[in-house]
Each structure stands twice: as C-alpha cells, then as structure tokens.
Amino acid sequence: MTTPTPLPSGPRAYPRIKFVWGASKVIAAHWRLGLFGFYERIHGFPRSGLALSVRGLLSWAGVLAAAGYLAGAAAVTQWLQRDPYNRIGFADVVSWPWRREHVSRLRGEGLLA
C-alpha cells in the first residue's frame, strides 16, 4: 500500500484568482488568448497570481456562440438537403428565427413539388 502524497502548500500551490476587465492594461501578466494570465503577486514567485479577463471571457463567449450558431445552421441545412425537393438553403436556415413565414412557404413549396 502506498502512502498518499501530501497536498502542495505555499504561495505557488494555489494562485490567487483576480477578475479584471482590461487584461494587459490593468495587470502586467503573461496573458494567454486574452483570457487569462499569470502575474507575480508575491515577489520572487512569478506565477503566484491568476488573472481572468472578464472582457476576454465575454469576447470568447460571443465568438464561440456565433460559431456554434453557424455550425448548427450548417448541420440543419445538411439534414434538410436529404430531401431532393427541398428549397431551403443555408441563408434561410440562418434567418429562420425572424423569417418563419418565408421558411414555412419554402417548405410548403418543397412538399408540393
């Protein structure tokens, strides 16, 4: 039976987390993807603090949400293209939330064809 390893302790074990709005303008840290960065909270320990950029998080969330929406629209378009009489294209699927009547008319035309 092995002995359990002790949990690490000291200033480098668990960095302090700080939320900031303007990444490199607020804290001089080694920023990664504009989202998080390690900074020197305690002198002599260069990675003793972790800064999370709220603005970077919102930017990444917006970009990923838009990419996910377009990927979902592409998947729905591919699924609809299985029908040879389909008249709904990618642009119609993307604009589906605010042009429901138009998409319903296109689906009806495809069913009548």
C-alpha positions as CSV (number, residue, x, y, z in Angstrom):
1,M,0.0,0.0,0.0
2,T,1.4,3.4,-1.0
3,T,1.3,6.4,1.2
4,P,-0.7,9.3,0.0
5,T,1.2,12.3,-1.3
6,P,0.7,15.4,0.7
7,L,-1.1,18.3,-0.9
8,P,1.2,21.1,-2.1
9,S,1.4,24.1,0.0
10,G,2.9,27.5,-0.2
11,P,2.3,30.6,-2.4
12,R,2.8,28.6,-5.7
13,A,0.3,25.8,-4.9
14,Y,-2.9,27.7,-5.4
15,P,-2.6,31.0,-7.1
16,R,-4.9,33.8,-6.1
17,I,-7.6,34.4,-8.7
18,K,-8.4,38.0,-9.7
19,F,-11.1,39.1,-12.2
20,V,-10.2,42.1,-14.3
21,W,-11.9,44.0,-17.1
22,G,-9.0,45.2,-19.3
23,A,-6.4,42.4,-19.5
24,S,-2.9,43.8,-20.2
25,K,-3.8,47.4,-19.4
26,V,-4.7,46.5,-15.8
27,I,-2.1,43.9,-14.8
28,A,1.3,43.1,-16.2
29,A,1.0,39.4,-16.7
30,H,1.8,36.7,-19.2
31,W,-1.6,36.7,-21.0
32,R,-2.9,33.6,-22.9
33,L,-5.5,34.1,-25.6
34,G,-6.6,37.4,-24.0
35,L,-8.5,35.3,-21.4
36,F,-6.2,34.5,-18.5
37,G,-2.7,35.4,-17.4
38,F,-0.3,34.6,-14.5
39,Y,1.2,37.5,-12.7
40,E,3.7,38.0,-9.8
41,R,1.5,38.5,-6.7
42,I,4.3,37.6,-4.3
43,H,7.8,38.9,-5.0
44,G,10.0,36.1,-6.2
45,F,7.1,33.8,-7.2
46,P,6.3,34.8,-10.8
47,R,3.2,32.6,-11.2
48,S,1.6,33.2,-7.8
49,G,-1.5,35.0,-9.1
50,L,-4.0,34.2,-11.8
51,A,-5.9,37.0,-13.5
52,L,-9.1,36.2,-15.5
53,S,-10.2,38.8,-18.0
54,V,-14.0,39.3,-17.9
55,R,-13.9,41.2,-21.2
56,G,-11.9,38.4,-22.8
57,L,-14.4,35.8,-21.5
58,L,-17.3,37.8,-23.0
59,S,-15.5,38.1,-26.3
60,W,-14.7,34.4,-26.5
61,A,-18.2,33.5,-25.5
62,G,-19.7,35.7,-28.2
63,V,-17.4,34.4,-30.9
64,L,-18.0,30.8,-29.8
65,A,-21.8,31.3,-29.7
66,A,-21.8,32.8,-33.2
67,A,-19.6,29.9,-34.5
68,G,-21.9,27.4,-32.8
69,Y,-25.0,29.0,-34.3
70,L,-23.5,28.9,-37.8
71,A,-22.3,25.3,-37.3
72,G,-25.8,24.3,-36.2
73,A,-27.3,26.1,-39.2
74,A,-24.9,24.1,-41.4
75,A,-26.0,20.9,-39.8
76,V,-29.7,21.6,-40.2
77,T,-29.1,22.6,-43.8
78,Q,-27.3,19.3,-44.5
79,W,-30.2,17.4,-42.8
80,L,-32.8,19.3,-44.9
81,Q,-30.8,18.7,-48.1
82,R,-31.6,14.9,-47.9
83,D,-34.9,15.7,-49.5
84,P,-34.4,16.2,-53.3
85,Y,-37.3,18.7,-53.4
86,N,-36.0,20.9,-50.6
87,R,-36.0,24.6,-51.3
88,I,-34.5,25.8,-48.0
89,G,-30.8,26.9,-48.2
90,F,-28.2,27.9,-45.6
91,A,-29.3,31.6,-45.6
92,D,-32.9,30.6,-45.0
93,V,-31.8,28.4,-42.0
94,V,-29.7,31.2,-40.6
95,S,-32.5,33.7,-40.9
96,W,-35.1,31.2,-39.6
97,P,-35.8,33.0,-36.2
98,W,-37.0,36.2,-37.8
99,R,-38.3,34.9,-41.2
100,R,-40.5,32.0,-40.1
101,E,-43.3,32.7,-42.7
102,H,-40.8,32.6,-45.5
103,V,-39.3,29.3,-44.4
104,S,-42.7,27.8,-44.0
105,R,-43.6,28.9,-47.5
106,L,-40.4,27.3,-48.9
107,R,-41.1,24.1,-47.0
108,G,-44.7,24.0,-48.5
109,E,-43.3,24.6,-52.0
110,G,-40.9,21.7,-51.5
111,L,-43.8,19.4,-50.3
112,L,-45.9,20.4,-53.3
113,A,-43.1,19.7,-55.8
